[in-house]
């Protein structure tokens, strides 16, 4: 077989991404049709910048979701005579049922660059958003009372947050995943501490909301505790009694490091917002009605802080994606054969003057995802200011 030209390569790439195109069309069609009923999310579709960012982000989300059907080869399989081959090169082996081309070429270990890019999206998106959610739960749970009550509690937490933020982020992140630090058990202790916050946050949320409805409150709290500690045991200690929930040690280290690095910044943002909002008239009205402090914080102040927090959430996923790429580039936290974009860029850069595509493809993928998150944040900020 002859090598493919760029027009044929682009056509085949578009065909491979067909499930993604269909999903994007469905999401955009439904979102635009019902945007007036969808609150801030619906208003996003009034912003051109927001729609472009949302489209880029959802492209990679759907790519990660449909990765098994999009990838043309196994991301770890090495093919004979395919080392550093150019995009569109036909594979040397003629095995039946095997895709006949390396659409974006091969890397220095003769693996398919396109398939590694696709599977790398899954590796990135299964860590970055979840770790950012955990960081926000830690930051919100501590930032709300610090800003609302003030005093020594606020001073102590602010000091600890400033202490963490005093370290350069990349250096701190790098130190947390080095083998020497891992051997001390510090990441495991951090996981045991930080993973308690989602449970604590939800328990406080249900108790404050349904305090006058004990039956409903007790049901929600009980379910949160049972499910929460089941997940906690599996994620933090790999001790799920049912053997369903677990997290590989290398992924746990990266996950905990992301949460630990991001939580202090979220804490400071939430604290600053609360210091401003707690002086508003509707907060004073809630206090006059006899509403409890946690009810005011979670159901009066927090909803009115959603705009800045949603914007920061999008930006923080982008920062986390870059941090994960940096870790992978240095060969830390992830397994050496992992198709994550950082590791792939590191392996491709070694022969970049001879074959640039193994490094260029994941670099463009990483750039486009972070660009999409930044544009999405800009769109959300633009629309939230109109509220």
Secondary structure by P-SEA (a helix, b strand, c coil): cccccaaaaaaaaaaaaaaaaaaaaaaaaaaaaccccccccccccccaaaaaaaaaaaaaaaaaaaccccccccccccccccccccccccccccccccccccccccccccccaaaaaaaaaaaaaacaaaaaaaaaaaaaaaaaaaaacccaaaaaaaaaaaaaacccaaaaaaaaacaaaaaaaaaaaaaaaaaaaaaaaaaaaaaaaccccaaaaaaaaaaaaaaaaaaaaaacccccccccccccaaaaaaaaaaaaacaaaaaaaaaaaaaaacccaaaaaaaaacccaaaaacccccccaaaaaaaaaaaaaaaaaaaaaaaaaaccccccccccaaaaaaaaaccccccaaaaaaaaaaaaaaaaaaaaaaaaaaaaaaac
